[in-house]
């Protein structure tokens, strides 16, 4: 074997560290540029010309008037323009293809002990919501149940109980440019749903920033999740009518500094067992692809791929709890991600899980990793993707 002089080895080592530093700096610049390509916020829409912007006809709600009364009187396809102001009420939507647009700063606040800020029920297919802030509701900012073909855009939720945005059994949706802060479960959650896109959203100071649960065909891209207990959770859980989850793509997301202590309400669900310091968790889902995400400075795990049994073990579930699902992740592809400086301070757990950049519990089949920038992994050698 060729012997290299000591001073040359040191020089090579210094050069490699310098190159790595340049690559990290370039990655940070790249992902910051990705965030900067977001368009300007939705402009203050004035009554004149709104029909040209949104297609009309429209109805105006002024401060001091009731949004709910206007919604109750609306017909399918109507557009409701909400003028700037503070509205203390909760809203229920049962009309199809209804659009609510905030013009300027529109804040919808809990008037007392209301559970949801906006509830969209099964007759609310085609619902559109733009440019409003909801705050201080007991359970959810926006709750949707069996309402397909929806758009939530430029919606901000603050301290709305469990969930900021909560579409359930709602397919063909788009959530974009939204902000969710201060929720005891998930800032943005989609569950038991198909064909959904989440893009350019920001979640922080939640237990889980962004959660995709028992869903199929979901794309989450250009989102930023930071200062949560866990940044992004992609999961298949038992106990639901939908018993599979697959074909989920996460790309160009920024998931950093998710080290907030878990402040979920005791006696809740799986959120009680989400460990502090997690970046992206892929738990039990199939055909999940993560590519070109930036995952840094999460104290426990950067990107983790694991069986639902592992999370169930933290929650104390018996083996028979998983009889109706396949809890192991299959076909996961982790490619071209920057996953660095994770695992510095892992929490104490009843299961021996190390703090690392990349983690795999060994479960499932056809899971692979390729082209990632990372320093630590468990196991030390991860299966490589073929044919790339």
N, C-alpha and C positions, 0 to 999 in steps of 0.2 A: 504494500500500500504506500502511495506517495506521501511523504512527510512534508507538511507546510510549516515554515518558520513561524514562531510565536507572534512576531510583530505583524506578519501578513494575516494570520488568523484574526488578530484584534482589528486590523484594518477592515477585513471582510465583514466581521461582526458589526463594526460601527456603520459600515455602508448599508448593511441590511436593515439595521435599526432606523437609519436615516430614510431609506426608501419606504419602510413601513410607515414611518411618521408622515411622509408625504402622501402616501396612499390613504391614510386615515383622514388627513386634512382635506384631500380631494373628495373623499366620500362625504364628509360633513358638508362641504361646499355644494356637492351635487344634490344632496337631500334638502339643503336649505333653498337651493334654486327650485327644486320641485315644489316646495311650499309657495314660493313667490309667484308661480304661474297661476295661482288662483285669481279669478277675475275680481273686480271691485264688487263690494256688497251691492245687493239689489238697490237700485236708486229709489229715492222718495218719489212715489208715483202720485201724480196729481190726477184729479178727476178728468180734466180735459186730456184727451189722448190715451186714456187707459184702454178704451175699446180697441185702439190700434195696437197697443202692446199685448193685450191679453185676449182680444177677440170679442169682448162684450157679449151681452149686456151686463151691467153691474149695478150694485146697490151700495150706498155709502153708509157706514156706521160712524157716528161722531162720539167723542167722549161724553159720558153721561147717559148715553143710550145703551141698550142691551144687544150684544152680539148674538146671544141665544135667540132672542125674539126675531132677529133678522134671519137667522138660520132656519127657524121654524117656518117662516113664511116663504122660504126660497123654493125654487123648482130645480129639477135636474138640469145641470149645466150652468147654473147661475154663478156669477162672480161677485164676491162681497169684498169691498175695499174698506179697511179699518183705518180711520184717521189717527194720527199720533195721539197718545194719551195712555192713561192707566185705567184698565178695565178690571174690576173686582168681580169675577164671576167664573163659573165653570160652564163648559160648552159640550153639548152632545150632538153629533151629526148622524142623521139617518137618511139623508138625501144623496142620491148618486151624482157623481161628477160635479161636486160642489168645490169651489175654489175660494179660499180665504187669503187675502193679501194685506199685509201690514204696510202702511205708507208712513215712512219715517219710523220713529221709535214707538212701537206698540208693545205694552207690557200687560200681560194677562196674569193676575195675581189671585191667589186663594182668598176668597172672601171670608172664610171661616174654617170649616172642617171638611172641605171637599176632597175626595180621593184623587180624581183625575182633572187635569187642566182641560184637555180636549179628549173626548171619547168618540171614536169613530166605529160604528157598529156595522153589521153585515150588509145593510142597505147602502153603506157609504162607499161602494166601489168607485174608483176614479177620483178620490179625494186629493186635493192639492192644498198645501199650506206653505206660505212664503212669509219670511221676514217678520216673525213675532218672537217675543220672549215670554216664557212661562216660568213662574217662580213660586216656591213655597207650598206646593200641593202635597197632600199626605202620601200618595202612593206613586203616581206617575205624572210626567208632564203631558205626553201624548200617548194614549192607549188606543190601539187599533185591534179589532178582533174580526177576522174573516172579511177584511176590506182589501180587495185587490186593486192593482193598477194605481198605486198612490205615489205621490211625490211629497217629501218633506225637505224644504230648501231654506237655508238661512234661518233655521229655527234654533233658538237658544233656550236651554232648560237649566234652571238653577235651583238646587235644593228641593227637588220634587220627589222626596221619599225614596222608593226603591229604584225606579227607572226614570231616566229622562225621556227617551223615545222608546216605545215598547210596542212594535207591531208583532202580533201573534197570529199564526195561521193566515198570514196576509202575503199573497204572492205578487210577483211582477212589480216590485217597488223600487224606488230610488230615494236614498237619503244622502243629501249633499250639502256641504258648507254649513253644517250644523255644529253647535257647541253644546256640550253637556258637562256640568260641573256639580259635584256635591251630592252624589246619589249612593245609597247604602247597598245597592246591588250593582247595576250596570248603567253607565252613562247612556250608551246606545246599545240596544238589544234587538236582535231579530230572532224569532223562535218558530220552529215547526213550519218553515216557509220555504218557498222556492223562487229562483230567478230574481234575485235582489242585487242591487249595486249600492255600495257605500263608498263615497269618494269625497275627499277634501274636508273631512270632518275633524273636529278637535275635541278630545275628551281628557279631562284632568280632575283630580281630587274626587274620584269615585273609587269604589272597591274594585270593580272591573271597568276598564275604559270602554272597550268595545267587545260585545259578546255575540257569537254566532252559534246558536244552539239547535241541534237536530234539524239542520237545514240542508238543502241541496241546490247546487248551481248558484253560488254566491261569489261576487267579485268585490273585494275590499282593497281600494288603492288610494294612495296619496293621503292617507289619514295620519293624524298626529295624536299619539297617546302618551301622556307623561304625568308623573306625580299621582298615579293611581296605585292601588295595592298590586294589581296585575294589569298589564297594558292591553293585551288582546287575548281572548279565550275563544278557541274554536273547539266545540265539544259535542259529543253524543252522550246523552244521559238516559238512564232508564226511567220508567214510570210515565211515559207520555204515549199519546196515540201514534205519533210519528216515531218509528223505531230504527231509522237509518239516517245517515248524514254523509254526504259525499260531494265531490267536484266543487271544491272551494279554493279560490285563488286569492292570495294576499301578496300584493306587490307595491313597491315604492312607499311603504308606510314607515313612519318614524316613531320608534317605540323606545323611549329613553327615560331613565330616572324614575322608574315605577317602584318606589320604596315606601309608600304610604302605609302605615299600620292599618290592618283590617278593622274597619269600624262598622261592619255589618251588624244588623240587629240580631241579638242572640235568639236562638230558637228558629232561625230561618231555614234556608235550604243549603245547597252546595256553596253558596257565597260565603258561608261561615268558615269554610275550610280552604278558601283560596289563600295560598301562602304569600306573604309579603316579599316583594322583590322580584316578581316574575315579569319577563318581557312578553313573549308570545308563547302560549300553551296550546298545543294541538293534542286533544285528548279523545281518542277513540274514533275519529272521523276517517273516512276513506277518500283516496284520491285528492289529497290536500296538497297544494303547491304554494311554497313560499319562495319568492324570488325578488332580489334587489331591495330588500328591506334594510333599514338601519336600526340595529338593536344594541343599545349601549347603556352602561351604568345602571343596570338592574342588579340589585345586591344578591339575588339568589340564582336565577336562571335567565339566560338570554333567549334561546329558542329551545323548547322542550317538546318531545314527541313521546306520548305515553298512552297506556291503556286506561280506559275509564275505571278499571279495577284499582288502579293506583290512587286516583282521586277518591274512589269509593272506600279504599282502605283508610284514608285520612278521615273520612266521614263515618267510618265504622259500619258500613253496609255489609250484610252477609253475602256469600257467594251467589245464592239463588236470586238476588236482586238483579242480576245481569242475564237471566235466562232468556229474556225476550229481545235482547240486542246482541250484536257482535261487538264487544267492547274494545277490540284491538284495532289499532290504526293500520291500514293497508294502503300501499301505493303513495306514501308521502314522499314529496320531492322538495328538498331544501337546497336552493341553488343561488349562487352569486349574492349572498347576503353579507353585510358587514355586521359582525356579531363580536363585539370587543368590550373588555372591561366589565364583564358581568361576573357574578358569583363571589364578590369580595366579602360579603357578610351574610351567609345563608342563615335562615331561621332554624330554630330547634324544632324538629318534627318527630312524630312517632315512627316515621319511616326513614331509613338512611339514604337520603338523596343529597349528592354533593352539589356545591355551588360551582357552576361552569357556564361557559358560553353556549355550548351545544350539548343537549342531554337527550338520551334515548334509553328507555327502560328495557329494550330488547324485544318488545312485543310486536306482533303483527308481521306482515310479509311485504316484500318489494318496497321497503322504505329505503331512501338513499339520499346522499349528501354530495354536493359537487360545487367547486369554485367559490366556497365561502371564505371570508377572512375572519379568523378566530384564533384564540390562543389556547383555550382549554376545552376539553370535551369528555363526556362519559357515555360509552366507553372511549378509551384513547383512540381506537380506530373505528371509524364509522363506514358503513357500506357506501361505495361510490356508485353514482348513477352511470349507467351504461348508455351508449349511443348518443352522447351529447357532444 
